Amino acid sequence: MPTLITPRLICTPLIEEDWPFFLALQQDPQVMRYVCDHRPESSIRDAFTSRLPAWSPGSEHWLCLVVRERDRQTPLGVTGYIHREADCGEVGFLFAPQAQGKGYGLESLHAVCRYAFTEGGIRRLTAAVTAGNVASKRLLEKTGFIQEGELRDAFWLGGRWQNDWLFGLLRREYGESR
C-alpha cells in the first residue's frame, strides 16, 4: 500500500485508528455540502470499512489516504483514487474546514496523480464535482484537469437535483503541465 510524501505532507493508507477523523469529516455539513446529504453513522462506517482492505493498482475499491502534516502528524483530510477501468481512474478528496485554502489539497492531489500515472498504470484520471463547488473546481484545474462537460440533474442533493461538472486529465497532459 502506497505512502505518498510531499514537502509538507505525508499521505498514508486509511487504518482503523482513523475512524474518528473519517467520521468527523463525513458528519461535517461544511465538508459534505457538495458531496451528499446527512447519512447515518452506520452508512459512514460501511464506506470507511470498504476502504480498509489492502490496496494495489487495479483494486476495485478506493485507495483512501489520510493526508497529514509531516511535522505534527495532524490529519487534514483524505484523498485517493479508484480504478474505474484498467487504465482509467477517478480521484476524490475531502479536507477539514481548518485545512482548506492552504494548498494541502493541491499538494496531495499532485502526489496522487503522480502515483496513479507512474505506479498505478493509469492513462486517464477523472473527477466529478457538484456544480457550484468552485473551490474543488479550482483545485482540479490547478492540478491540470480540464472541465470536459456537465451532467444535468446528475443526483439528488439538498432537496433538489444537482448538476455535475466533469473533469479529465491524461497522463501526457499531466507531464506537460508540470
C-alpha positions as a Markdown table, in Angstrom:
| # | Residue | x | y | z |
|---|---|---|---|---|
| 1 | Met | 0.0 | 0.0 | 0.0 |
| 2 | Pro | 1.5 | 3.3 | -1.0 |
| 3 | Thr | 2.6 | 6.1 | 1.2 |
| 4 | Leu | 3.0 | 9.4 | -0.6 |
| 5 | Ile | 5.3 | 12.1 | 0.8 |
| 6 | Thr | 5.4 | 15.7 | -0.3 |
| 7 | Pro | 7.4 | 18.7 | 1.2 |
| 8 | Arg | 4.7 | 19.4 | 3.8 |
| 9 | Leu | 2.6 | 16.2 | 3.8 |
| 10 | Ile | 2.5 | 12.5 | 4.4 |
| 11 | Cys | -0.4 | 10.6 | 2.9 |
| 12 | Thr | -0.8 | 7.1 | 4.4 |
| 13 | Pro | -3.4 | 4.4 | 3.8 |
| 14 | Leu | -6.5 | 4.6 | 6.0 |
| 15 | Ile | -6.4 | 2.4 | 9.1 |
| 16 | Glu | -8.9 | 1.5 | 11.8 |
| 17 | Glu | -7.5 | 4.2 | 14.1 |
| 18 | Asp | -8.5 | 6.8 | 11.6 |
| 19 | Trp | -12.2 | 6.2 | 12.2 |
| 20 | Pro | -12.9 | 9.2 | 14.5 |
| 21 | Phe | -11.3 | 11.6 | 11.9 |
| 22 | Phe | -13.1 | 10.0 | 9.0 |
| 23 | Leu | -16.4 | 10.1 | 10.8 |
| 24 | Ala | -15.9 | 13.8 | 11.8 |
| 25 | Leu | -15.2 | 14.7 | 8.1 |
| 26 | Gln | -18.3 | 12.8 | 6.9 |
| 27 | Gln | -20.5 | 14.4 | 9.5 |
| 28 | Asp | -19.3 | 18.0 | 8.9 |
| 29 | Pro | -22.0 | 19.9 | 7.0 |
| 30 | Gln | -19.4 | 22.3 | 5.5 |
| 31 | Val | -17.3 | 19.4 | 4.2 |
| 32 | Met | -20.2 | 17.4 | 2.8 |
| 33 | Arg | -22.2 | 20.4 | 1.4 |
| 34 | Tyr | -21.4 | 19.4 | -2.2 |
| 35 | Val | -20.9 | 15.6 | -1.6 |
| 36 | Cys | -24.0 | 14.1 | 0.0 |
| 37 | Asp | -26.8 | 14.6 | 2.4 |
| 38 | His | -26.6 | 13.6 | 6.1 |
| 39 | Arg | -26.1 | 9.8 | 6.4 |
| 40 | Pro | -26.5 | 7.6 | 9.4 |
| 41 | Glu | -23.3 | 6.6 | 11.2 |
| 42 | Ser | -23.8 | 3.0 | 10.1 |
| 43 | Ser | -23.7 | 4.1 | 6.4 |
| 44 | Ile | -20.5 | 6.1 | 7.0 |
| 45 | Arg | -19.0 | 3.1 | 8.8 |
| 46 | Asp | -19.7 | 1.0 | 5.7 |
| 47 | Ala | -17.9 | 3.5 | 3.5 |
| 48 | Phe | -15.0 | 3.5 | 5.9 |
| 49 | Thr | -14.8 | -0.3 | 6.1 |
| 50 | Ser | -14.9 | -0.6 | 2.3 |
| 51 | Arg | -11.6 | 1.4 | 2.2 |
| 52 | Leu | -9.7 | -0.6 | 4.7 |
| 53 | Pro | -8.6 | -3.7 | 2.8 |
| 54 | Ala | -5.1 | -3.8 | 1.3 |
| 55 | Trp | -5.0 | -1.9 | -1.9 |
| 56 | Ser | -2.8 | -2.2 | -5.0 |
| 57 | Pro | -3.2 | -0.8 | -8.5 |
| 58 | Gly | -6.3 | -2.3 | -10.1 |
| 59 | Ser | -8.1 | -2.9 | -6.9 |
| 60 | Glu | -11.9 | -2.5 | -7.1 |
| 61 | His | -12.1 | -0.3 | -4.0 |
| 62 | Trp | -10.8 | 3.2 | -3.3 |
| 63 | Leu | -7.2 | 3.9 | -2.4 |
| 64 | Cys | -8.0 | 6.1 | 0.6 |
| 65 | Leu | -5.1 | 8.1 | 2.0 |
| 66 | Val | -5.2 | 10.2 | 5.1 |
| 67 | Val | -3.4 | 13.5 | 4.5 |
| 68 | Arg | -1.3 | 14.6 | 7.5 |
| 69 | Glu | 1.1 | 17.4 | 8.2 |
| 70 | Arg | 4.6 | 15.8 | 8.2 |
| 71 | Asp | 5.8 | 17.7 | 11.2 |
| 72 | Arg | 2.9 | 17.3 | 13.6 |
| 73 | Gln | 1.1 | 14.3 | 12.0 |
| 74 | Thr | -2.2 | 16.3 | 12.3 |
| 75 | Pro | -4.9 | 14.8 | 10.0 |
| 76 | Leu | -6.1 | 17.3 | 7.4 |
| 77 | Gly | -8.2 | 15.3 | 5.0 |
| 78 | Val | -8.4 | 12.3 | 2.8 |
| 79 | Thr | -7.6 | 11.8 | -0.8 |
| 80 | Gly | -7.1 | 9.0 | -3.3 |
| 81 | Tyr | -8.4 | 7.3 | -6.4 |
| 82 | Ile | -10.3 | 4.3 | -7.7 |
| 83 | His | -9.7 | 2.3 | -10.9 |
| 84 | Arg | -12.9 | 2.6 | -13.0 |
| 85 | Glu | -11.3 | 0.7 | -15.9 |
| 86 | Ala | -8.0 | -1.0 | -16.3 |
| 87 | Asp | -6.2 | 2.3 | -17.2 |
| 88 | Cys | -8.7 | 4.9 | -16.0 |
| 89 | Gly | -9.3 | 6.1 | -12.5 |
| 90 | Glu | -11.4 | 8.7 | -10.6 |
| 91 | Val | -9.8 | 11.0 | -8.0 |
| 92 | Gly | -11.5 | 12.2 | -4.8 |
| 93 | Phe | -10.7 | 14.4 | -1.8 |
| 94 | Leu | -12.2 | 15.8 | 1.3 |
| 95 | Phe | -10.5 | 18.3 | 3.7 |
| 96 | Ala | -11.4 | 19.5 | 7.1 |
| 97 | Pro | -12.5 | 23.2 | 7.2 |
| 98 | Gln | -9.4 | 24.3 | 9.0 |
| 99 | Ala | -7.2 | 22.7 | 6.3 |
| 100 | Gln | -9.0 | 24.3 | 3.4 |
| 101 | Gly | -7.4 | 27.1 | 1.4 |
| 102 | Lys | -3.8 | 26.3 | 2.5 |
| 103 | Gly | -2.6 | 24.4 | -0.6 |
| 104 | Tyr | -2.8 | 21.0 | 1.1 |
| 105 | Gly | -5.4 | 19.8 | -1.4 |
| 106 | Leu | -3.2 | 20.8 | -4.4 |
| 107 | Glu | -0.1 | 19.3 | -2.9 |
| 108 | Ser | -1.7 | 16.0 | -2.1 |
| 109 | Leu | -3.7 | 15.7 | -5.3 |
| 110 | His | -0.4 | 16.2 | -7.3 |
| 111 | Ala | 1.0 | 13.3 | -5.3 |
| 112 | Val | -2.0 | 11.1 | -6.1 |
| 113 | Cys | -1.8 | 12.0 | -9.8 |
| 114 | Arg | 1.9 | 11.4 | -10.0 |
| 115 | Tyr | 1.4 | 8.0 | -8.3 |
| 116 | Ala | -1.5 | 7.0 | -10.4 |
| 117 | Phe | 0.3 | 7.8 | -13.6 |
| 118 | Thr | 3.7 | 6.4 | -12.8 |
| 119 | Glu | 2.9 | 3.4 | -10.5 |
| 120 | Gly | -0.8 | 2.8 | -10.9 |
| 121 | Gly | -0.9 | 2.2 | -14.7 |
| 122 | Ile | -3.4 | 5.0 | -15.2 |
| 123 | Arg | -3.7 | 6.7 | -18.6 |
| 124 | Arg | -6.7 | 8.9 | -17.7 |
| 125 | Leu | -8.0 | 10.4 | -14.4 |
| 126 | Thr | -11.4 | 11.8 | -14.0 |
| 127 | Ala | -13.3 | 13.8 | -11.3 |
| 128 | Ala | -16.9 | 14.7 | -10.8 |
| 129 | Val | -17.7 | 17.9 | -8.8 |
| 130 | Thr | -21.1 | 19.2 | -7.9 |
| 131 | Ala | -21.8 | 22.3 | -9.9 |
| 132 | Gly | -21.2 | 25.3 | -7.7 |
| 133 | Asn | -18.3 | 23.8 | -5.9 |
| 134 | Val | -15.9 | 26.4 | -7.1 |
| 135 | Ala | -13.1 | 25.5 | -4.6 |
| 136 | Ser | -12.9 | 21.9 | -5.9 |
| 137 | Lys | -13.1 | 23.1 | -9.5 |
| 138 | Arg | -10.2 | 25.4 | -9.0 |
| 139 | Leu | -8.2 | 22.7 | -7.2 |
| 140 | Leu | -8.7 | 20.3 | -10.1 |
| 141 | Glu | -7.8 | 23.0 | -12.7 |
| 142 | Lys | -4.6 | 24.0 | -10.8 |
| 143 | Thr | -3.6 | 20.3 | -10.9 |
| 144 | Gly | -4.1 | 20.3 | -14.7 |
| 145 | Phe | -7.6 | 18.8 | -15.0 |
| 146 | Ile | -9.8 | 20.1 | -17.8 |
| 147 | Gln | -13.5 | 20.5 | -17.5 |
| 148 | Glu | -14.9 | 18.3 | -20.2 |
| 149 | Gly | -18.6 | 18.7 | -19.6 |
| 150 | Glu | -21.6 | 18.9 | -17.3 |
| 151 | Leu | -24.2 | 16.3 | -16.5 |
| 152 | Arg | -27.6 | 17.8 | -15.8 |
| 153 | Asp | -29.7 | 16.6 | -12.9 |
| 154 | Ala | -27.0 | 14.0 | -12.1 |
| 155 | Phe | -28.0 | 13.3 | -8.5 |
| 156 | Trp | -30.3 | 14.4 | -5.7 |
| 157 | Leu | -28.7 | 16.6 | -3.0 |
| 158 | Gly | -30.1 | 19.2 | -0.7 |
| 159 | Gly | -33.6 | 18.6 | -1.7 |
| 160 | Arg | -33.1 | 19.1 | -5.4 |
| 161 | Trp | -31.4 | 17.7 | -8.5 |
| 162 | Gln | -27.8 | 18.8 | -8.9 |
| 163 | Asn | -25.6 | 19.0 | -12.0 |
| 164 | Asp | -22.1 | 17.5 | -12.0 |
| 165 | Trp | -19.1 | 19.2 | -13.6 |
| 166 | Leu | -16.9 | 16.5 | -15.2 |
| 167 | Phe | -13.1 | 16.8 | -15.4 |
| 168 | Gly | -10.4 | 14.8 | -17.0 |
| 169 | Leu | -6.6 | 14.6 | -17.0 |
| 170 | Leu | -4.5 | 12.5 | -19.3 |
| 171 | Arg | -1.1 | 11.2 | -18.4 |
| 172 | Arg | 0.6 | 13.1 | -21.2 |
| 173 | Glu | -1.1 | 16.3 | -20.2 |
| 174 | Tyr | 0.0 | 16.0 | -16.6 |
| 175 | Gly | 3.6 | 15.6 | -17.7 |
| 176 | Glu | 3.2 | 18.7 | -19.9 |
| 177 | Ser | 1.6 | 20.8 | -17.2 |
| 178 | Arg | 4.4 | 20.0 | -14.6 |
